């Protein structure tokens, strides 16, 4: 699709502690759902939305992500001409069509700080953000494609939201807002991980965003929150106070692959779509 947003940021510096010991030496973004790592699903979604410049914010011990999006000459030589050569077709397609940029988040200071690290890579343009461990499925219309179209209409920051059970709402950032169209909200407030009895709605923010570049100046100036972390939610709230944030109840399924249960659900979902001869 044609899109004015050509860049997508992937924060990928976290430790993945909920998957220890598997993530002791392997980035959580490289955990495979069937035959592809989580981060590859995310890059495929970004590219489908016209975002071919992929900015990945990594940390120590994350070199496997950069290696995955690079050519492996030895491997390709070994399988050249064999029936296994086709297995690399999808990743080679991404390598050929995307430009991958990498920088490190030197300290674990929150998602807001990770986004701030991407500033030199986005050229002061609006950009997408995908959290790879939120795996979204909509084969006909990927979630980031839906959001890119919405950006073309509203020209402001967009957060993807979904309804969640009220007893789980304290795990999420939650929005309040006015529904201006079916599933589209003008955000007026955002609360990070509220108690169930103080949540402004049951609409939780998930790991898909489109952000306008003024977010960087806001991130530089907001006060750190709990544990000295810079919260992205706090920065987006500043935009919302100016009427510049849309909440979008996306179409599709989302799996929290940062949790064991969500990861297993994702594996089962994608396995159900495998054709019998695969």
C-alpha positions as CSV (number, residue, x, y, z in Angstrom):
1,X,0.0,0.0,0.0
2,X,1.1,3.6,-0.5
3,X,1.8,5.2,2.8
4,X,3.4,8.4,4.0
5,X,4.7,6.5,7.0
6,X,7.8,4.6,6.0
7,X,9.5,3.8,9.3
8,X,8.6,1.4,12.1
9,X,10.3,1.2,15.5
10,X,10.7,-2.1,17.3
11,X,11.7,-1.8,21.0
12,X,13.6,-5.0,21.7
13,X,15.9,-4.3,24.6
14,X,14.0,-6.1,27.4
15,X,15.2,-9.1,29.2
16,X,12.2,-11.4,28.7
17,X,12.3,-12.5,32.3
18,X,8.8,-14.2,32.1
19,X,10.4,-16.8,29.7
20,X,13.5,-17.6,31.7
21,X,15.5,-19.8,31.4
22,X,14.7,-19.9,27.6
23,X,15.6,-16.2,27.3
24,X,18.8,-16.3,29.3
25,X,20.9,-16.5,26.0
26,X,18.2,-15.9,23.4
27,X,16.2,-12.7,22.9
28,X,12.5,-13.1,23.6
29,X,11.8,-11.5,20.2
30,X,13.5,-14.6,18.6
31,X,11.1,-17.1,20.3
32,X,9.6,-19.1,17.4
33,X,5.9,-19.3,16.7
34,X,6.0,-22.4,14.5
35,X,8.9,-21.7,12.0
36,X,9.3,-17.9,12.4
37,X,10.5,-15.7,15.3
38,X,8.1,-13.2,16.8
39,X,10.0,-10.2,15.5
40,X,9.7,-11.5,11.9
41,X,5.9,-11.6,12.2
42,X,6.1,-7.9,13.3
43,X,8.4,-6.9,10.4
44,X,6.1,-8.6,7.9
45,X,3.2,-6.6,9.3
46,X,5.2,-3.3,9.1
47,X,6.2,-4.0,5.5
48,X,2.6,-4.8,4.5
49,X,1.8,-1.3,5.8
50,X,4.5,0.3,3.6
51,X,7.0,0.7,6.5
52,X,10.2,-0.6,4.9
53,X,12.7,1.2,7.2
54,X,12.9,-1.0,10.3
55,X,14.5,0.6,13.4
56,X,15.2,-1.9,16.1
57,X,16.2,-0.8,19.6
58,X,18.3,-3.6,21.1
59,X,20.4,-4.2,24.2
60,X,23.3,-6.4,25.3
61,X,22.9,-10.0,24.2
62,X,20.5,-9.2,21.3
63,X,22.8,-9.8,18.4
64,X,20.7,-12.7,17.1
65,X,18.1,-10.2,15.9
66,X,20.5,-8.4,13.7
67,X,21.9,-11.8,12.5
68,X,18.4,-13.0,11.6
69,X,17.9,-10.0,9.3
70,X,21.1,-10.6,7.5
71,X,22.3,-13.0,4.8
72,X,23.8,-16.3,6.1
73,X,26.2,-17.2,3.3
74,X,27.3,-20.5,4.8
75,X,23.8,-21.7,5.4
76,X,22.5,-20.6,2.0
77,X,25.5,-22.3,0.3
78,X,24.7,-25.5,2.2
79,X,21.1,-25.7,1.1
80,X,21.4,-24.1,-2.3
81,X,19.6,-26.2,-4.9
82,X,17.9,-28.4,-2.3
83,X,14.2,-28.6,-1.3
84,X,15.0,-26.6,1.8
85,X,16.0,-23.5,-0.1
86,X,12.4,-22.3,-0.3
87,X,12.3,-22.2,3.5
88,X,14.4,-19.0,3.4
89,X,12.2,-17.3,0.8
90,X,10.2,-15.2,3.3
91,X,13.2,-13.9,5.3
92,X,15.1,-13.1,2.1
93,X,12.2,-11.2,0.9
94,X,12.2,-9.0,4.0
95,X,16.0,-8.5,3.8
96,X,15.7,-7.4,0.1
97,X,12.8,-5.0,0.7
98,X,13.6,-3.5,4.1
99,X,16.4,-1.4,5.5
100,X,17.3,-2.4,9.0
101,X,18.7,0.1,11.4
102,X,19.9,-0.8,14.9
103,X,20.8,1.2,18.0
104,X,21.1,0.1,21.7
105,X,19.2,1.2,24.7
106,X,22.1,1.5,27.2
107,X,20.0,1.3,30.3
108,X,16.6,-0.3,31.0
109,X,14.7,2.9,31.6
110,X,11.3,2.0,30.2
111,X,9.4,1.9,26.9
112,X,9.4,5.7,26.6
113,X,13.2,5.8,26.8
114,X,13.5,3.0,24.2
115,X,11.3,5.1,21.8
116,X,13.5,8.2,22.6
117,X,16.5,6.1,21.5
118,X,15.0,5.8,18.0
119,X,15.0,9.6,17.3
120,X,18.1,9.6,15.2
121,X,16.6,6.8,13.1
122,X,13.2,8.2,12.2
123,X,14.3,11.5,10.5
124,X,11.7,13.5,12.5
125,X,8.9,11.8,10.6
126,X,5.7,10.0,11.9
127,X,6.5,6.4,12.6
128,X,4.9,3.1,13.6
129,X,5.8,1.2,16.7
130,X,5.4,-2.6,17.1
131,X,6.0,-4.5,20.2
132,X,7.0,-8.0,18.8
133,X,5.6,-9.9,21.8
134,X,2.1,-8.6,21.0
135,X,1.5,-10.8,18.1
136,X,-1.5,-9.7,16.0
137,X,-3.3,-11.8,13.4
138,X,-5.4,-10.5,10.5
139,X,-4.3,-12.0,7.2
140,X,-6.7,-9.9,5.1
141,X,-5.9,-6.6,6.7
142,X,-2.9,-6.5,9.0
143,X,-3.4,-4.2,12.1
144,X,-0.7,-1.8,11.1
145,X,-2.3,-1.4,7.7
146,X,-5.5,-0.5,9.4
147,X,-3.8,2.1,11.6
148,X,-1.8,3.6,8.7
149,X,-5.1,4.3,6.8
150,X,-6.5,5.9,10.0
151,X,-3.4,8.1,10.3
152,X,-3.9,9.3,6.7
153,X,-7.3,10.6,7.8
154,X,-6.5,12.0,11.2
155,X,-2.8,13.0,11.0
156,X,-2.2,12.4,14.7
157,X,-0.8,9.8,17.1
158,X,-2.8,6.5,17.2
159,X,-2.9,3.8,19.8
160,X,-4.4,0.4,19.2
161,X,-6.8,-0.7,21.9
162,X,-8.9,-3.8,22.7
163,X,-11.6,-4.6,25.2
164,X,-10.2,-6.7,28.1
165,X,-11.9,-8.3,31.1
166,X,-12.1,-5.9,34.0
167,X,-10.2,-8.3,36.2
168,X,-7.2,-8.0,33.9
169,X,-7.3,-4.3,33.3
170,X,-4.6,-3.6,35.9
171,X,-2.0,-5.1,33.6
172,X,-2.5,-2.5,30.9
173,X,-2.5,1.2,30.0
174,X,-6.1,2.2,29.7
175,X,-7.8,5.0,27.7
176,X,-10.8,7.2,28.3
177,X,-12.3,9.0,25.4
178,X,-15.2,10.0,23.1
179,X,-16.2,7.5,20.5
180,X,-16.3,9.6,17.3
181,X,-16.9,6.6,14.9
182,X,-17.5,2.9,15.5
183,X,-14.3,1.7,17.2
184,X,-12.5,5.1,16.9
185,X,-12.0,7.2,20.0
186,X,-10.7,10.7,20.6
187,X,-8.6,10.0,23.6
188,X,-9.0,12.3,26.6
189,X,-7.2,10.4,29.3
190,X,-4.8,7.5,29.7
191,X,-4.0,5.7,33.0
192,X,-1.1,3.2,33.3
193,X,-2.1,-0.1,35.1
194,X,-5.1,1.2,37.1
195,X,-6.9,-0.8,39.8
196,X,-10.0,-2.3,38.4
197,X,-12.3,0.0,40.4
198,X,-10.4,3.1,39.1
199,X,-10.1,2.2,35.4
200,X,-11.7,4.8,33.1
201,X,-12.8,2.1,30.7
202,X,-12.1,-1.5,29.6
203,X,-10.2,-0.4,26.6
204,X,-6.5,-1.4,27.0
205,X,-3.6,-0.2,24.9
206,X,-1.7,-3.0,23.1
207,X,1.6,-3.0,21.3
208,X,0.8,-1.1,18.2
209,X,1.2,2.7,17.8
210,X,1.7,5.4,15.3
211,X,3.4,8.4,16.8
212,X,4.0,11.9,15.5
213,X,7.6,13.2,16.0
214,X,6.7,15.8,18.7
215,X,6.6,12.7,21.0
216,X,10.4,13.0,21.3
217,X,10.4,16.5,22.8
218,X,7.7,15.4,25.3
219,X,9.7,12.2,26.2
220,X,12.8,14.4,26.9
221,X,10.9,16.5,29.3
222,X,8.6,14.2,31.3
223,X,9.5,13.1,34.8
224,X,10.5,9.5,35.2
225,X,7.9,7.3,36.9
226,X,8.1,4.2,39.0
227,X,11.6,2.6,39.1
228,X,13.0,5.7,37.3
229,X,11.4,4.5,34.0
230,X,10.1,6.9,31.3
231,X,6.6,5.9,30.5
232,X,5.4,6.1,26.9
233,X,1.8,6.4,28.2
234,X,2.7,9.6,30.1
235,X,4.1,11.2,26.9
236,X,1.1,10.2,24.7
237,X,-1.2,11.6,27.4
238,X,0.4,15.0,26.8
239,X,-0.5,14.7,23.2
240,X,-4.0,13.6,24.2
241,X,-4.5,16.7,26.3
242,X,-4.2,18.7,23.0
243,X,-6.7,16.4,21.3
244,X,-4.0,14.8,19.2
245,X,-4.5,11.1,20.0
246,X,-6.9,8.5,18.5
247,X,-7.7,5.2,20.1
248,X,-8.5,2.5,17.6
249,X,-10.3,-0.8,18.4
250,X,-8.5,-2.8,15.7
251,X,-9.9,-5.7,13.8
252,X,-8.1,-9.0,14.3
253,X,-6.7,-11.2,17.1
254,X,-3.9,-10.3,19.5
255,X,-1.8,-12.7,21.5
256,X,0.3,-11.7,24.5
257,X,3.3,-13.7,23.7
258,X,5.1,-12.2,26.6
259,X,3.2,-14.7,28.7
260,X,3.3,-18.5,28.6
261,X,-0.5,-18.8,28.0
262,X,-0.6,-16.2,25.3
263,X,2.4,-17.8,23.5
264,X,0.8,-21.2,23.5
265,X,-2.5,-19.7,22.2
266,X,-0.5,-18.1,19.4
267,X,1.2,-21.3,18.5
268,X,-2.1,-23.2,18.4
269,X,-3.8,-20.4,16.3
270,X,-1.1,-20.3,13.7
271,X,-0.8,-24.1,13.6
272,X,-4.5,-24.3,12.9
273,X,-3.8,-22.3,9.7
274,X,-1.1,-24.6,8.5
275,X,-2.2,-26.5,5.4
276,X,-2.1,-30.3,5.8
277,X,0.9,-30.9,3.6
278,X,3.1,-28.5,5.5
